[in-house]
Amino acid sequence: MHLVVYLPLLAPVPAALGARPLAERVEPRLATWLLACGALALAVLSCAALGVLAVAGLVRLPLAALVGGWSATLVRAGDPVSTVEAVLAGLVLTAAAATGARLLWRRARALAAAALEAACLPGPDRLVVLDHPVPDAYALPGLPGRIVVSTAMLDVLDEADREALLAHERAHLACHHYAFVAAVHLAVAVNPLLRPAATAVAYTVERWADERAAAACGNRRQVARAVGKAALATAHTPSATSIRTDVMGFLGRGRRRDPLASAGPVPRRVAALLAEPRLHLQLFNIPLLPLGAAAALIGTSALCAFAAAHELHAILERAGLG
């Protein structure tokens, strides 16, 4: 158990290293699902491993042995986890749980505020045009969601570009991209090693919306041109203060800027729209390598966490019989 229990804690490292390549090379919808679900699974499994370590230290306490009906001496003799390891694991697990709960509360409040703002925007239509000098466009989740575009943004786009922009924002609402972003942010709050996955998901949801817009408009180059023109229009203007982390924008901006912004996420999106779709090793249109790698990583982590928990249970059973 001493070595196996640490593998789920290290699994986010290769996941973080592979996040950007996966985001670049896999179809955006599948990449988003893999990154978000994989990050959540690895965060949960790392917490499970920390829980096993913490419980391994807790069960050797005399009071726990008295309540559980086992011998604390036998537990200490058979348990390879040191007290220091158990205490550190308990502290880290407590911090992870507190951070995750805090993020859940803040995200729930932000989504509620976005839904309220969407309901209070003027007009009955889903599209809301605001008279504002800053070029901007974003989608507000709600019942129903609203698409907000500034007059300055409309001024720099022609009719075809506006169609692409609106199709992009409709895709954000229809595919519930804010939920994927929230899920991966929760995983990062629990395990900060997964931060590159959040950066990758911020990119893949924009790529997903780009592809949906291209399908709706029937012209990938048109969507690429709209993305480029919007980026140029906002290159020297600050982000609108109304954009929050629960809002999906045409340029993928939020209160926190994308850490990959210096690497050029907008040019990468434009290049992806102009390039031919990549070919992968596939079976029934499903790329095998990314799915296999994700399944192997998550499966190994789950197996290790289960094996550590099973070994701890066996130690307690032997201590109880003794």
C-alpha positions in Angstrom: 0.0 0.0 0.0 2.9 2.4 0.8 3.8 2.8 -2.9 0.6 1.9 -4.6 -1.4 4.6 -2.8 0.9 7.3 -4.2 0.3 6.5 -7.8 -3.1 8.3 -8.0 -1.5 11.3 -6.6 1.1 11.3 -9.4 -1.3 10.5 -12.2 -2.3 14.2 -12.8 1.3 14.9 -13.9 1.2 12.9 -17.2 -2.4 14.2 -17.6 -1.2 17.7 -17.3 1.7 17.1 -19.8 -0.7 15.6 -22.3 -3.5 18.2 -22.0 -2.2 20.6 -24.7 -1.3 18.0 -27.3 -4.7 16.4 -26.8 -6.4 19.7 -27.2 -4.5 20.4 -30.4 -4.8 17.0 -32.1 -8.2 15.6 -31.1 -11.6 16.7 -32.4 -12.7 19.6 -30.1 -15.9 18.0 -28.7 -14.2 14.7 -27.8 -11.1 16.6 -26.5 -13.4 18.7 -24.2 -15.2 15.6 -22.9 -11.9 13.7 -22.3 -10.2 16.6 -20.6 -13.1 17.6 -18.3 -14.2 14.1 -17.3 -10.6 12.9 -17.0 -9.6 15.8 -14.8 -12.6 15.2 -12.6 -11.9 11.5 -12.3 -8.2 12.0 -11.5 -9.1 14.7 -8.9 -11.6 12.3 -7.2 -9.1 9.5 -7.2 -6.3 11.6 -5.8 -8.7 12.6 -3.0 -9.5 8.9 -2.5 -5.7 8.1 -2.1 -5.3 11.0 0.3 -8.3 9.6 2.3 -6.7 6.2 2.5 -3.5 7.7 3.8 -5.4 9.8 6.3 -7.5 6.9 7.5 -4.4 4.7 7.8 -3.1 7.2 10.4 -6.5 7.6 12.1 -7.2 3.9 12.7 -4.0 3.5 14.8 -5.3 6.0 17.4 -6.4 4.3 20.7 -9.9 5.8 20.5 -10.4 4.7 16.9 -9.2 1.2 17.8 -11.6 1.1 20.8 -14.6 2.2 18.6 -13.7 -0.1 15.7 -12.8 -3.1 17.9 -9.3 -3.8 16.6 -5.8 -3.8 18.1 -4.0 -0.5 17.6 -0.7 -2.3 18.2 -1.4 -4.7 15.4 -2.5 -1.9 13.1 0.7 0.0 13.7 2.8 -3.2 13.1 1.1 -4.0 9.8 0.5 -0.5 8.4 3.6 0.9 6.5 2.2 4.5 6.4 4.0 6.8 8.9 2.2 9.2 11.2 3.8 12.2 9.4 2.5 10.9 6.0 -1.0 10.4 7.4 -1.1 13.9 9.0 0.1 15.6 5.8 -2.4 13.6 3.8 -5.2 14.6 6.1 -4.2 18.3 5.9 -4.0 18.3 2.1 -7.3 16.4 1.9 -9.0 19.0 4.2 -7.6 21.9 2.1 -8.7 20.3 -1.1 -12.2 19.7 0.2 -12.5 23.3 1.5 -11.2 24.7 -1.8 -13.5 22.6 -3.8 -16.5 23.5 -1.7 -15.6 27.2 -1.9 -15.3 27.0 -5.7 -18.6 25.2 -6.0 -20.3 27.9 -3.9 -18.8 30.7 -5.9 -19.6 29.1 -9.3 -23.2 28.5 -8.2 -23.5 32.1 -7.2 -21.9 33.3 -10.5 -24.2 31.1 -12.6 -27.3 32.3 -10.7 -26.1 35.9 -11.2 -25.6 35.3 -14.9 -29.1 33.7 -15.2 -30.6 36.7 -13.4 -28.7 39.2 -15.6 -29.8 37.3 -18.7 -33.4 37.5 -17.6 -33.1 41.2 -16.9 -31.6 42.2 -20.2 -33.9 44.3 -22.4 -36.0 42.7 -25.1 -37.6 39.3 -25.6 -35.1 38.0 -28.2 -32.1 35.8 -27.4 -29.8 38.3 -29.0 -29.1 41.6 -27.1 -27.2 44.4 -28.7 -25.6 46.9 -26.2 -24.5 50.3 -27.2 -20.9 50.1 -26.0 -17.6 51.4 -27.4 -15.7 48.2 -26.5 -15.9 45.4 -29.1 -17.2 42.4 -27.3 -19.5 39.4 -27.7 -20.4 36.7 -25.1 -23.1 34.2 -24.1 -24.9 34.4 -20.8 -26.2 31.0 -19.5 -29.7 31.1 -18.3 -33.3 30.0 -19.0 -33.1 30.9 -21.8 -29.5 32.0 -22.3 -28.8 35.3 -24.0 -26.2 36.4 -26.5 -24.8 39.9 -25.8 -22.9 41.8 -28.6 -21.7 45.3 -28.4 -22.3 47.8 -31.1 -18.6 48.3 -31.5 -18.2 44.6 -32.3 -20.9 44.7 -34.9 -19.3 47.8 -36.5 -16.1 45.9 -37.3 -17.9 42.8 -38.8 -19.8 42.5 -42.1 -23.0 40.5 -42.4 -21.3 37.2 -43.0 -18.9 37.7 -40.0 -21.9 38.5 -37.8 -23.5 35.3 -38.8 -20.4 33.4 -37.8 -20.2 35.2 -34.5 -23.8 34.5 -33.6 -23.4 30.9 -34.6 -20.4 30.6 -32.3 -22.2 32.1 -29.3 -25.3 29.9 -30.0 -23.0 26.9 -29.9 -21.7 27.9 -26.4 -25.3 28.0 -25.1 -26.5 24.8 -26.9 -23.5 22.7 -25.8 -23.4 24.1 -22.2 -19.7 24.9 -22.5 -19.8 26.7 -19.2 -20.5 23.4 -17.5 -17.3 21.8 -18.9 -15.3 24.8 -17.8 -16.8 24.7 -14.3 -16.1 20.9 -14.0 -12.5 21.3 -14.9 -12.1 24.3 -12.6 -13.5 22.2 -9.8 -10.9 19.5 -10.5 -8.1 22.1 -10.5 -9.4 23.5 -7.2 -9.1 20.0 -5.7 -5.8 19.1 -7.4 -3.8 22.1 -8.7 -1.6 19.7 -10.7 -4.4 19.6 -13.2 -4.3 23.3 -14.1 -3.0 22.7 -17.7 -6.3 20.7 -18.3 -8.3 23.8 -17.4 -6.2 25.9 -19.8 -6.8 23.2 -22.5 -10.5 23.1 -21.9 -10.7 26.9 -22.2 -9.2 26.4 -25.7 -11.2 23.3 -26.8 -14.6 24.8 -26.0 -13.8 27.7 -28.2 -12.6 25.3 -30.9 -15.8 23.3 -30.4 -17.9 26.4 -30.9 -15.8 27.4 -33.9 -16.5 24.0 -35.6 -20.3 24.3 -34.8 -20.3 27.8 -36.3 -18.5 26.5 -39.4 -21.0 23.7 -39.8 -23.9 26.2 -39.4 -22.4 28.7 -41.8 -21.1 26.2 -44.3 -17.8 28.1 -44.6 -14.8 27.4 -42.3 -12.9 30.3 -43.8 -15.7 32.7 -43.0 -15.5 31.7 -39.3 -11.7 32.0 -39.3 -12.0 35.4 -40.8 -14.6 36.5 -38.2 -12.3 35.2 -35.3 -9.3 37.1 -36.8 -11.2 40.3 -37.3 -12.7 40.2 -33.8 -9.3 39.6 -32.3 -7.8 42.5 -34.2 -10.6 44.7 -33.0 -10.0 43.9 -29.4 -6.2 43.8 -29.5 -5.8 47.2 -27.9 -9.0 47.4 -25.8 -9.5 46.1 -22.3 -12.0 43.3 -21.6 -15.5 44.4 -20.8 -16.1 44.5 -17.1 -19.3 42.5 -17.4 -17.6 39.3 -18.6 -17.2 36.8 -15.8 -15.8 33.3 -15.5 -19.2 31.7 -16.2 -19.6 33.7 -19.5 -18.4 32.2 -22.7 -17.0 34.9 -25.1 -16.2 34.8 -28.8 -12.5 35.3 -28.0 -12.5 32.9 -25.0 -11.8 35.7 -22.6 -13.0 35.9 -19.0 -12.0 37.6 -15.7 -8.8 35.5 -15.8 -6.9 35.6 -19.0 -6.0 32.3 -20.7 -2.5 31.4 -19.6 -1.8 30.3 -23.2 -2.7 33.7 -24.5 1.0 34.6 -25.1 1.3 31.4 -27.2 -1.4 32.6 -29.5 -4.7 30.8 -28.9 -6.6 32.9 -31.5 -4.0 32.2 -34.3 -4.2 28.5 -33.4 -8.0 28.6 -33.8 -7.7 30.3 -37.1 -5.1 27.9 -38.3 -7.2 24.9 -37.2 -10.2 26.3 -39.1 -8.1 26.8 -42.3 -6.4 23.4 -42.1 -7.7 20.0 -43.2 -9.1 17.8 -40.4 -6.3 15.6 -38.9 -6.4 11.9 -39.5 -6.2 9.6 -36.4 -6.0 5.9 -35.8 -9.8 5.3 -35.6 -12.4 2.6 -35.1 -15.9 3.6 -36.0 -14.8 7.3 -36.1 -13.4 7.1 -32.5 -9.7 8.0 -32.1 -8.1 5.0 -30.3 -4.9 6.5 -29.0 -6.4 9.4 -26.8 -9.2 7.2 -25.5 -6.8 4.4 -24.8 -4.3 6.6 -23.0 -7.1 8.3 -20.9 -8.6 4.9 -20.0 -5.2 3.5 -19.0 -4.4 6.5 -16.8 -7.7 6.6 -15.1 -8.0 2.9 -14.8 -4.6 2.5 -13.3 -5.3 5.3 -10.8 -8.6 3.7 -9.8 -7.0 0.2 -9.5 -4.3 1.6 -7.3 -6.7 3.5 -5.0 -8.9 0.4 -4.7 -5.9 -1.8 -4.0 -4.7 0.6 -1.2 -8.1 0.7 0.3 -8.5 -3.1 0.1 -5.1 -3.6 1.8 -6.0 -1.2 4.6 -9.2 -3.1 5.1 -7.3 -6.4 5.3 -5.0 -4.9 7.9 -8.0 -3.8 10.0 -9.5 -7.3 9.7 -6.3 -9.0 10.8 -6.0 -6.5 13.7 -9.6 -7.3 14.7 -9.1 -11.0 14.7 -6.0 -10.6 16.7 
